[in-house]
């Protein structure tokens, strides 16, 4: 722990819990802390990337933003695990649907994350397959079934780009069963595997090419709330 505070996190030893939720948006981290935690305390505001620790159902939990995309997430997740001893991490975010059966407001429980990420292509002599921690995934799945939450378990895709031109083979992601697309989970799973931490990604489907519906801010907040409660009730058991 001698390397803390880090260049991107001013937290001191013991200020971050072993279990953490990771939204991309730092303001969503603030919302989670203020809405779901008892006695939240801010441990980080460096570069506006807010982090908080509080109590949820008697368990000490943290939440911190990671920014958009895998390069940003990789910085915060590496520091959280390597220097602050975080052991259990659940990403809570949004995704776009890649399948007609995957509806807006459904929750994706990412069993694995395909990607076109440049780091993974350079770091391995072959193609690494980033997957979730099975126990976190199984617990989230059981709770989703119990609560009758519309959900899907399977592959997602982590893209390096939000705005991109279609390319040859783009349609194959859906053809081979990928449920949705987002921008962070593949590297979360890879870094967690490197440092032997547990990681899971839960995402709410916020848009779909198969329908014209767009969630209002209130509907988005409600859907996110259900996912956040699912994530919190999963992670407190570890």
ABEGO torsion letter per residue (X at the ends): XAAOBBAABABBBGABBABBBBBABAAAAAAAAAAABBGBBBABABGGBBBBBBBBGGBBBBBBBAEBEAAAAAAAAAAAAAAAGBABBBBBBBBBBABAABBBGBBBBBABBBBABAAAAAABABBBBBBBBAAAAAAAAAAAAAAGBBBBBEBBBBBABABBBBBBGAAAAAAAGBABBBAAAAAAAAAAAAAGBBBBBBBBBABBAABABBBBAAAAAAAAAAAAAAAAAAAAAX
